[in-house]
């Protein structure tokens, strides 16, 4: 049994506060505490100014250090990610820059914490109220400098979070990935098989959207427009990474061919793409010939001969012919792989 896939792990990433926002948050918190101390420090041997400035320093250090550390702790470890999400991370933002930015944030958290301890000691030794104020201002300057240094990293993580949290949720269900040239009837077939409008999700590989539908038995059917619909030599680097990511989703491929060639691609071109898909994915492939309600399709006999090594079903989404048989074969093939048990978990 394959490893269970969790929901999008990047949804747990906290909101990224930028340097000015962090400093404002720390300032407001420290001023609130200072206000409380002004009314509760009477009768102490330590001058009120030292107590207030010391607490401002320690509060500022704590707020900033804790917020930075929270980013690191709430962000999933790349090394522990499901391979699908790891590939998407590489596609969308780049793993190396992601790790580098997290390391910079952790470094800053540790530095700010140390500065808080260091300047807390300094303010306690300050000889006058004016001196305590100078120490605190020096501390604020040092902290601001640290945050300014990691601003590019924080900005990167902020953009990355906004992208990654919108990765589509792909359920841990038996999954069929649809492939084939554009306009061969993939989306129509998806709607027919799932008996519902497919769910369209944000998709990091193209601007067209990831289409996901579910059969009444619970099978997840995924259409990937812009990725598995043309030869490998036409794909850019991002799309090639996308193919790798999709490889982690697919339990089988449903390859759709339009023998009428109304899609704008010849049967030979479609067959060649099928051969390429077979070399790319090490999963069962079922071929569906669509638009079979069209009379007298020229060259169909030759195509069927070329497809001799594949299991082929003829369907018409328009007339709903062959759909029941197709759905049954999808179930059988997934069951042969021992995946239907996922529906009971």
C-alpha positions as CSV (number, residue, x, y, z in Angstrom):
1,X,0.0,0.0,0.0
2,X,1.3,3.4,-0.9
3,X,2.1,6.1,1.7
4,X,-1.0,8.1,2.7
5,X,-0.9,11.6,1.3
6,X,-1.8,14.4,3.8
7,X,-3.7,17.6,3.0
8,X,-1.7,20.5,1.6
9,X,1.1,20.8,4.3
10,X,1.8,24.4,3.4
11,X,-1.6,25.6,4.7
12,X,0.0,25.6,8.1
13,X,2.6,28.2,7.2
14,X,1.9,31.3,9.3
15,X,1.5,34.8,7.9
16,X,4.8,36.4,7.2
17,X,5.3,39.8,9.0
18,X,7.8,42.0,7.3
19,X,10.4,44.0,9.3
20,X,8.4,47.1,9.8
21,X,5.3,45.1,10.8
22,X,7.4,43.1,13.3
23,X,8.9,46.2,14.8
24,X,5.5,47.8,15.1
25,X,4.1,44.7,16.8
26,X,7.0,44.5,19.2
27,X,6.8,48.3,19.9
28,X,3.1,48.1,20.7
29,X,3.5,45.2,23.0
30,X,6.5,46.7,24.8
31,X,4.6,50.0,25.3
32,X,1.6,48.3,26.7
33,X,3.8,46.5,29.3
34,X,5.7,49.7,30.0
35,X,2.4,51.5,30.7
36,X,1.4,48.8,33.2
37,X,4.8,49.0,34.9
38,X,4.6,52.7,35.4
39,X,1.7,52.1,37.8
40,X,3.1,48.9,39.5
41,X,6.8,49.7,40.3
42,X,6.4,52.0,43.2
43,X,8.5,51.2,46.3
44,X,11.2,49.1,44.5
45,X,14.9,49.6,45.0
46,X,15.6,49.5,41.3
47,X,14.9,52.7,39.5
48,X,11.7,52.7,37.5
49,X,13.5,53.7,34.3
50,X,15.7,50.7,34.4
51,X,12.8,48.3,35.0
52,X,10.8,49.8,32.2
53,X,13.6,49.9,29.7
54,X,14.7,46.4,30.6
55,X,11.2,45.1,30.0
56,X,10.9,46.9,26.7
57,X,14.1,45.3,25.5
58,X,13.1,41.8,26.7
59,X,9.6,42.1,25.3
60,X,10.8,43.4,21.9
61,X,13.4,40.6,21.7
62,X,10.8,38.0,22.7
63,X,8.1,39.2,20.2
64,X,10.4,39.3,17.3
65,X,12.4,36.2,18.0
66,X,9.2,34.1,18.7
67,X,7.5,35.3,15.5
68,X,10.6,34.5,13.4
69,X,10.9,31.1,15.1
70,X,7.2,30.4,14.5
71,X,7.8,30.7,10.7
72,X,10.5,28.1,10.8
73,X,8.6,25.7,13.1
74,X,5.2,25.9,11.3
75,X,6.8,25.5,7.8
76,X,7.0,21.8,6.8
77,X,10.4,20.3,6.4
78,X,11.3,19.8,2.7
79,X,13.0,16.5,3.5
80,X,9.9,15.1,5.1
81,X,7.5,16.3,2.4
82,X,5.4,13.9,0.3
83,X,7.2,13.6,-3.0
84,X,4.3,15.2,-4.9
85,X,4.4,18.3,-2.7
86,X,8.2,18.4,-2.8
87,X,8.1,18.5,-6.6
88,X,5.5,21.3,-6.6
89,X,7.7,23.3,-4.2
90,X,10.6,22.9,-6.6
91,X,8.4,24.0,-9.5
92,X,6.8,27.0,-7.9
93,X,9.5,28.6,-5.7
94,X,12.7,26.5,-5.7
95,X,13.8,24.2,-2.9
96,X,17.3,25.7,-2.4
97,X,16.1,29.3,-2.0
98,X,13.3,28.0,0.3
99,X,15.8,26.3,2.6
100,X,18.2,29.2,2.4
101,X,15.4,31.7,3.4
102,X,14.2,29.5,6.3
103,X,17.8,29.2,7.6
104,X,18.2,33.0,7.4
105,X,15.0,33.5,9.5
106,X,16.1,31.0,12.1
107,X,19.5,32.7,12.3
108,X,17.8,36.1,12.9
109,X,15.6,34.6,15.6
110,X,18.6,33.4,17.5
111,X,20.5,36.6,17.0
112,X,17.6,38.8,18.3
113,X,17.2,36.5,21.3
114,X,20.9,36.9,22.1
115,X,20.7,40.6,21.6
116,X,17.8,40.8,24.1
117,X,19.9,39.0,26.7
118,X,22.9,41.1,26.0
119,X,21.2,44.5,26.2
120,X,19.1,43.5,29.2
121,X,22.3,43.2,31.1
122,X,23.6,46.5,29.7
123,X,20.5,48.5,30.7
124,X,20.8,47.1,34.3
125,X,24.3,48.6,34.5
126,X,23.4,51.9,33.0
127,X,24.3,54.8,35.3
128,X,21.3,57.1,34.6
129,X,17.8,57.2,33.1
130,X,19.3,58.8,30.0
131,X,21.8,56.1,29.7
132,X,19.1,53.3,29.9
133,X,17.2,55.0,27.1
134,X,20.4,55.2,25.0
135,X,21.0,51.4,25.5
136,X,17.5,50.6,24.5
137,X,17.7,52.7,21.3
138,X,21.0,51.0,20.5
139,X,19.3,47.6,20.9
140,X,16.5,48.7,18.6
141,X,19.0,49.8,16.0
142,X,20.8,46.4,16.2
143,X,17.5,44.5,15.8
144,X,16.4,46.6,12.9
145,X,19.7,46.0,11.2
146,X,19.2,42.2,11.6
147,X,15.7,42.3,10.2
148,X,16.8,44.5,7.3
149,X,19.4,41.9,6.5
150,X,16.9,39.1,6.1
151,X,14.2,41.2,4.4
152,X,14.8,39.5,1.0
153,X,14.3,36.1,2.7
154,X,11.1,37.2,4.5
155,X,9.8,38.6,1.2
156,X,10.6,35.4,-0.6
157,X,8.8,33.3,2.1
158,X,5.8,35.6,2.0
159,X,5.4,35.1,-1.7
160,X,6.1,31.4,-1.4
161,X,3.5,31.0,1.3
162,X,0.8,32.7,-0.8
163,X,1.6,30.4,-3.7
164,X,2.0,27.1,-1.8
165,X,-1.1,27.4,0.3
166,X,-3.2,27.4,-2.8
167,X,-1.9,24.1,-4.1
168,X,-4.9,21.9,-4.9
169,X,-5.9,19.3,-2.3
170,X,-5.4,15.9,-3.9
171,X,-7.1,13.2,-1.8
172,X,-5.5,9.9,-0.8
173,X,-7.8,8.0,-3.1
174,X,-7.3,5.6,-6.1
175,X,-6.4,8.1,-8.8
176,X,-6.8,8.1,-12.6
177,X,-4.9,10.7,-14.5
178,X,-6.3,11.7,-17.9
179,X,-3.9,12.4,-20.8
180,X,-4.2,13.2,-24.4
181,X,-4.1,16.1,-26.9
182,X,-6.3,19.2,-26.4
183,X,-9.9,19.0,-27.6
184,X,-10.0,15.2,-27.7
185,X,-12.8,15.1,-25.2
186,X,-11.0,14.8,-21.9
187,X,-13.0,17.3,-19.9
188,X,-16.3,16.0,-21.4
189,X,-15.3,12.5,-20.5
190,X,-14.3,13.6,-17.0
191,X,-17.7,15.2,-16.5
192,X,-19.5,12.1,-17.8
193,X,-17.5,9.7,-15.7
194,X,-17.9,11.7,-12.5
195,X,-21.5,12.6,-13.2
196,X,-20.8,16.1,-12.0
197,X,-19.0,19.3,-12.9
198,X,-15.3,18.7,-12.2
199,X,-13.8,20.7,-9.3
200,X,-11.4,23.3,-10.8
201,X,-8.5,24.1,-8.6
202,X,-5.5,26.5,-8.7
203,X,-2.7,24.7,-10.5
204,X,0.9,25.6,-10.3
205,X,2.0,24.2,-13.7
206,X,-0.3,26.1,-16.0
207,X,-2.8,28.9,-15.9
208,X,-5.7,26.6,-17.1
209,X,-6.5,25.0,-13.8
210,X,-6.4,21.4,-12.4
211,X,-9.7,19.6,-13.0
212,X,-10.6,17.0,-10.4
213,X,-13.8,14.8,-10.4
214,X,-14.9,11.9,-8.3
215,X,-16.9,8.9,-9.4
216,X,-19.8,7.6,-7.3
217,X,-17.4,4.8,-6.1
218,X,-15.0,7.5,-4.9
219,X,-12.3,7.2,-7.5
220,X,-10.4,10.5,-8.1
221,X,-10.1,11.4,-11.7
222,X,-7.6,14.2,-12.6
223,X,-7.3,16.1,-15.8
224,X,-4.0,18.0,-16.2
225,X,-4.5,20.6,-19.0
226,X,-1.2,22.0,-20.4
227,X,1.0,19.2,-19.1
228,X,0.2,15.8,-20.6
229,X,-1.2,17.1,-23.9
230,X,1.8,17.5,-26.1
231,X,5.2,15.9,-26.9
232,X,8.1,16.2,-24.5
233,X,10.2,18.4,-26.8
234,X,7.5,21.1,-26.6
235,X,7.5,21.3,-22.8
236,X,9.5,23.8,-20.8
237,X,11.5,22.9,-17.7
238,X,8.6,23.8,-15.4
239,X,6.3,21.5,-17.3
240,X,8.8,18.7,-17.2
241,X,8.9,19.0,-13.4
242,X,5.1,19.0,-13.5
243,X,5.1,15.6,-15.3
244,X,7.3,14.2,-12.5
245,X,4.9,15.6,-9.8
246,X,1.9,14.1,-11.6
247,X,3.7,10.8,-11.7
248,X,3.3,10.6,-7.9
249,X,-0.5,11.1,-8.3
250,X,-1.3,8.5,-11.0
251,X,-2.3,5.0,-10.2
252,X,-3.2,4.6,-13.8
253,X,-3.5,6.6,-17.0
254,X,-6.6,7.0,-19.1
255,X,-5.3,8.1,-22.5
256,X,-8.0,9.7,-24.7
257,X,-7.8,9.6,-28.5
258,X,-10.1,11.4,-30.9
259,X,-10.1,9.1,-34.0
260,X,-12.2,11.7,-35.9
261,X,-9.2,14.1,-35.8
262,X,-11.7,16.9,-35.2
263,X,-9.4,17.9,-32.4
264,X,-6.9,19.1,-34.9
265,X,-4.3,16.4,-34.4
266,X,-3.8,13.3,-36.5
267,X,-4.2,9.8,-35.2
268,X,-0.5,9.3,-35.8
269,X,0.4,12.3,-33.6
270,X,-2.0,11.1,-30.9
271,X,-0.6,7.6,-31.0
272,X,3.0,8.9,-30.7
273,X,2.0,10.9,-27.6
274,X,0.5,7.7,-26.2
275,X,3.8,5.9,-26.7
276,X,5.7,8.8,-25.0
277,X,3.3,8.7,-22.0
278,X,3.9,4.9,-21.7
279,X,7.6,5.5,-21.4
280,X,7.1,8.3,-18.8
281,X,4.7,6.6,-16.4
282,X,5.1,3.1,-14.9
283,X,1.4,2.5,-14.4
284,X,-1.4,0.7,-16.3
285,X,-2.7,2.6,-19.3
286,X,-6.3,2.3,-20.6
287,X,-7.0,3.9,-24.0
288,X,-10.4,5.5,-24.7
289,X,-11.5,6.2,-28.2
290,X,-13.9,9.1,-28.0
291,X,-16.5,10.6,-30.3
292,X,-17.5,7.1,-31.5
293,X,-21.0,8.4,-32.4
294,X,-19.5,9.8,-35.6
295,X,-20.1,7.6,-38.6
296,X,-17.4,6.2,-40.9
297,X,-14.2,7.3,-39.2
298,X,-11.5,7.0,-41.9
299,X,-8.3,5.2,-40.7
300,X,-9.9,3.7,-37.7
301,X,-8.9,0.1,-38.6
302,X,-5.3,1.2,-38.9
303,X,-5.4,3.0,-35.6
304,X,-6.9,-0.1,-33.8
305,X,-4.1,-2.2,-35.3
306,X,-1.5,0.2,-34.0
307,X,-3.1,0.0,-30.6
308,X,-2.9,-3.8,-30.5
309,X,-0.7,-3.8,-27.4
310,X,-3.1,-1.6,-25.4
311,X,-6.5,-2.2,-23.9
312,X,-8.9,-0.1,-25.8
313,X,-12.5,0.9,-25.2
314,X,-14.8,2.9,-27.5
315,X,-17.0,5.6,-26.0
316,X,-19.3,8.4,-26.8
317,X,-19.8,11.0,-24.1
318,X,-22.5,12.6,-26.2
319,X,-24.6,9.4,-26.4
320,X,-23.2,7.9,-23.1
321,X,-22.2,4.8,-25.0
322,X,-19.4,2.7,-23.5
323,X,-19.2,4.9,-20.4
324,X,-20.5,2.1,-18.0
325,X,-17.9,-0.3,-19.4
326,X,-15.2,2.3,-19.1
327,X,-16.1,3.0,-15.5
328,X,-16.1,-0.7,-14.7
329,X,-12.7,-1.3,-16.2
330,X,-11.2,1.6,-14.2
331,X,-12.5,0.0,-11.1
332,X,-11.2,-3.4,-12.1
333,X,-7.7,-2.1,-12.9
334,X,-7.4,-0.2,-9.7
335,X,-8.7,-3.2,-7.7
336,X,-6.1,-5.4,-9.4
337,X,-3.5,-3.0,-7.9
338,X,-5.0,-3.4,-4.4
339,X,-6.0,0.2,-4.2
340,X,-9.7,0.0,-3.7
341,X,-9.1,-0.6,0.0
342,X,-8.2,3.2,0.2
343,X,-11.9,3.9,-0.2
344,X,-12.6,2.1,3.1
345,X,-10.0,3.9,5.2
